[in-house]
């Protein structure tokens, strides 16, 4: 009624105009055609957008990268098989051999250390156990660097949290639900480095606090989250996106990861138990942390240099094994 466009309208119109140019004005098409196109976070794109990439580059000149477990955009249910089906639809039969039958899997992670990756892998295992059709199951990332377990702040007061981020963890990035960004910025005295998890996709940060993830969860998802972590039957399909959201938040971190809950909740209590004890998960993933003792997780500059030299040697030895066919 308002004669406005959404993203689907925009892509549909682009495809329509591109087809007209392809059919009637090949010289004009050559001016917009790209020799190579590289797209990251491909799991956030629709089939129509993927079709546009194929048309603009051709099947042999398109490089796509993504993680289906990070598909957290509302309305998009991504599968790598969709890329192949779009490619077959638009490509001449004589060129279909340029479309890979399956994606290459990158399984060695040179960015984050084992403390972060072990937590991300445990979340993924629960995701695939409970929602086996949620995404194509990929191999777990293997880190080549050792590092500390994430820290967990339980029932931490907001004023203590403000002190922590301004005096002890300078430059730490706060990740929270996108709709709670404004609230937490105000609560943390207009701290500028507060981002929504969806908004932070594709970015990476040395230090991350995932703040209020469970207490800010809707009430009708609190018990399903607990059941999900405890290995019980889960009936709430909406939980799948939230699990992917948590995984996405964890994988933004490079060096130091913290979970902070300012108020106890059913889901939050279950997560603390799941990560910090062996009563549910077979290994301890995180450590309950006191705000006053956070320095214990911080290495000195000389220690980081020494560890960095050692890690560089390890990384070099793994350089030839970072891609699994």
C-alpha positions in Angstrom: 0.0 0.0 0.0 2.9 2.4 0.8 4.7 1.5 -2.5 7.9 0.6 -0.6 10.4 -2.1 -1.5 11.9 -4.7 0.7 15.1 -6.7 0.0 13.2 -9.3 -2.0 11.7 -6.6 -4.2 15.1 -5.1 -4.8 16.7 -8.4 -5.8 13.8 -9.3 -8.0 14.0 -6.1 -9.9 17.8 -6.4 -10.3 17.3 -9.9 -11.7 14.6 -8.8 -14.1 16.7 -5.9 -15.4 19.8 -8.1 -15.7 17.8 -10.7 -17.7 16.6 -7.9 -20.1 20.2 -6.8 -20.6 21.4 -10.4 -21.2 18.7 -10.9 -23.8 18.8 -7.6 -25.6 22.1 -5.8 -25.0 25.1 -8.1 -24.5 27.6 -5.2 -24.6 25.9 -3.5 -21.6 26.0 -6.8 -19.7 29.8 -7.1 -20.3 30.2 -3.7 -18.6 28.6 -5.0 -15.4 29.9 -8.5 -15.5 32.6 -9.3 -12.9 35.6 -11.4 -13.5 35.7 -12.7 -9.9 33.2 -12.4 -7.1 34.0 -13.4 -3.5 31.2 -13.6 -0.9 31.6 -14.3 2.8 28.8 -15.1 5.2 27.0 -16.8 2.3 24.6 -18.4 4.8 22.9 -15.0 5.2 21.9 -14.7 1.5 18.7 -15.9 -0.2 18.6 -18.1 -3.3 17.7 -15.0 -5.3 20.8 -13.2 -4.2 23.0 -16.3 -4.9 21.4 -16.4 -8.4 22.5 -12.8 -8.9 26.1 -13.7 -8.0 26.1 -16.6 -10.5 24.7 -14.4 -13.3 27.3 -11.6 -12.7 30.3 -13.9 -12.6 29.7 -17.3 -14.1 30.1 -20.6 -12.2 33.9 -20.8 -12.4 34.6 -17.3 -11.1 32.5 -17.4 -7.9 34.0 -18.0 -4.4 31.6 -18.4 -1.5 32.4 -19.0 2.1 30.1 -19.4 5.1 29.0 -21.5 8.1 25.5 -22.9 8.1 25.5 -23.1 11.9 25.7 -19.2 11.9 22.5 -18.9 9.8 20.7 -16.5 12.2 19.0 -14.1 9.8 15.2 -14.3 10.1 13.5 -15.9 7.1 16.6 -17.6 5.7 17.1 -21.4 6.1 20.4 -22.0 4.4 21.8 -25.2 2.9 24.9 -25.5 0.8 23.0 -27.7 -1.5 21.0 -24.6 -2.5 24.1 -23.2 -4.1 24.5 -26.2 -6.3 20.9 -26.2 -7.3 21.0 -22.5 -8.2 24.2 -23.0 -10.2 22.7 -25.9 -12.1 19.6 -23.8 -12.9 21.5 -20.9 -14.4 24.5 -22.6 -15.9 24.8 -24.2 -19.4 25.0 -28.0 -19.2 28.5 -27.9 -20.8 29.8 -25.8 -17.9 28.2 -27.6 -14.9 31.4 -29.4 -14.2 32.7 -26.1 -12.8 30.1 -26.3 -9.9 31.6 -28.3 -7.0 29.6 -31.4 -5.9 30.3 -30.5 -2.3 31.9 -27.7 -0.4 35.4 -27.8 0.9 35.6 -27.8 4.7 38.0 -25.6 6.6 38.5 -27.4 9.9 41.7 -25.8 11.4 41.1 -22.5 13.1 44.1 -20.1 13.3 42.1 -17.3 14.9 40.8 -18.5 18.2 42.4 -20.7 20.8 41.2 -24.0 22.2 39.4 -22.5 25.2 37.0 -20.7 22.9 36.8 -23.4 20.3 36.0 -26.2 22.8 32.9 -24.2 24.0 31.8 -23.5 20.4 32.2 -27.2 19.5 30.1 -28.3 22.5 27.3 -25.9 21.6 27.4 -27.3 18.0 27.2 -30.9 19.2 24.1 -30.2 21.2 22.6 -28.3 18.2 23.1 -31.3 15.9 22.0 -33.8 18.5 18.7 -32.0 19.2 18.1 -30.4 15.8 19.8 -32.7 13.3 18.3 -30.9 10.3 19.2 -27.5 11.5 22.3 -27.2 9.3 24.7 -29.4 7.4 26.9 -31.0 10.1 30.4 -29.9 9.5 33.6 -31.0 11.2 34.5 -29.2 14.5 37.1 -26.5 14.3 40.5 -27.6 15.6 42.5 -24.9 17.2 46.3 -24.9 17.0 46.7 -22.6 20.0 46.1 -23.4 23.7 44.2 -20.8 25.7 42.2 -20.3 28.9 38.6 -21.5 29.4 35.9 -18.8 29.2 35.0 -17.1 32.4 31.4 -17.0 33.8 30.1 -14.2 35.9 27.0 -15.3 37.7 24.5 -12.8 39.2 27.0 -10.0 38.8 25.9 -6.5 39.7 25.7 -4.0 36.8 27.9 -1.4 38.7 30.6 -4.1 39.2 30.3 -4.9 35.5 30.8 -1.2 34.7 34.0 -1.1 36.8 35.2 -4.3 35.2 35.0 -3.1 31.6 36.4 0.4 32.3 39.2 -0.5 34.7 40.3 -4.1 34.0 39.1 -5.1 30.6 39.7 -1.9 28.5 38.4 -2.4 25.0 36.3 -5.4 25.7 33.4 -5.8 23.4 29.9 -6.5 24.8 27.7 -8.8 22.7 24.0 -9.1 23.5 20.6 -9.7 21.9 20.2 -7.1 19.1 17.0 -5.7 20.6 18.8 -5.1 24.0 21.8 -3.1 22.7 20.3 0.3 23.6 19.3 -0.9 27.1 22.8 -2.3 27.9 24.5 0.8 26.5 22.6 3.0 28.9 23.0 0.5 31.8 26.8 0.6 31.3 27.1 4.4 31.3 27.0 4.7 27.5 29.8 2.3 26.9 30.3 2.4 23.2 31.4 -1.1 22.4 28.0 -2.8 22.8 26.9 -4.7 19.8 24.0 -7.0 18.8 25.1 -10.5 18.0 23.5 -10.4 14.5 25.1 -7.1 13.9 28.5 -8.4 14.9 28.5 -11.3 12.5 31.6 -11.5 10.4 33.6 -9.4 12.9 36.2 -10.6 15.5 37.3 -9.2 18.8 40.1 -10.0 21.1 38.0 -9.8 24.3 34.3 -10.5 24.4 31.6 -10.5 27.1 28.4 -12.2 26.1 26.0 -10.3 28.3 22.5 -11.2 29.5 22.0 -13.8 26.8 19.9 -16.1 29.0 18.1 -13.7 31.3 16.9 -11.7 28.3 15.5 -14.8 26.7 11.7 -14.9 26.4 10.0 -16.7 29.3 8.6 -19.4 27.1 12.1 -20.4 26.1 13.6 -20.6 29.6 12.6 -24.2 30.4 13.3 -25.4 26.8 16.8 -24.0 27.1 17.3 -25.9 30.3 16.0 -29.1 28.8 18.2 -28.6 25.7 21.3 -28.4 27.9 20.2 -31.3 30.2 19.7 -33.6 27.2 15.9 -33.8 27.6 13.3 -33.7 24.9 12.8 -30.3 23.4 9.6 -29.2 21.6 10.3 -25.6 20.9 11.7 -25.3 17.4 12.3 -21.5 18.0 15.2 -22.6 20.2 17.2 -23.6 17.2 17.9 -20.0 16.1 18.8 -19.0 19.6 21.4 -21.8 19.8 22.9 -20.7 16.5 22.9 -17.2 17.9 24.9 -18.3 21.0 27.4 -20.2 18.8 27.8 -17.1 16.6 28.5 -14.9 19.6 31.1 -17.3 21.0 33.0 -17.6 17.7 33.4 -13.8 17.5 36.1 -14.1 20.2 39.8 -14.4 19.7 41.5 -14.4 23.1 39.3 -13.9 26.1 35.7 -14.9 26.4 33.3 -14.2 29.3 29.6 -15.0 29.9 27.9 -12.5 32.2 24.4 -12.8 33.7 23.2 -10.0 36.0 20.1 -11.9 37.2 19.6 -15.6 37.7 17.3 -17.4 35.3 16.2 -21.0 34.6 18.2 -21.0 31.3 21.2 -19.2 32.8 21.5 -21.5 35.8 21.4 -24.5 33.5 24.1 -23.0 31.2 26.4 -22.3 34.2 25.9 -25.9 35.4 26.5 -27.2 31.9 29.7 -25.3 31.3 31.4 -25.2 34.7 30.8 -28.7 36.1 30.9 -32.3 34.8 27.5 -33.2 36.1 26.0 -32.7 32.6 28.8 -32.2 30.1 31.7 -34.7 30.3 34.4 -32.0 30.5 34.5 -28.5 32.2 34.2 -25.9 29.5 34.3 -22.7 31.5 35.3 -21.4 35.0 33.1 -19.4 37.4 34.8 -16.1 37.8 34.9 -13.4 40.4 35.0 -9.9 38.9 37.9 -9.0 41.3 40.0 -11.9 40.1 39.6 -11.5 36.4 43.3 -10.6 36.1 44.2 -14.2 36.6 42.9 -14.9 33.0 45.2 -12.1 31.6 48.7 -12.9 30.5 51.5 -10.3 30.7 53.0 -8.9 27.5 56.1 -11.0 27.8 53.9 -14.1 28.4 51.9 -13.4 25.3 55.1 -12.9 23.2 56.5 -16.2 24.5 53.2 -18.0 23.8 53.0 -16.3 20.4 56.3 -17.6 19.3 55.4 -21.1 20.3 52.0 -20.9 18.7 53.5 -19.6 15.5 55.7 -22.7 15.2 52.7 -24.9 15.8 50.6 -23.0 13.3 53.4 -23.4 10.7 53.4 -27.1 11.2 49.6 -27.2 10.6 49.6 -25.0 7.5 49.3 -27.8 5.0 46.4 -29.4 6.8 43.9 -26.6 7.2 41.6 -27.7 4.4 39.7 -31.0 4.5 38.3 -32.2 1.2 
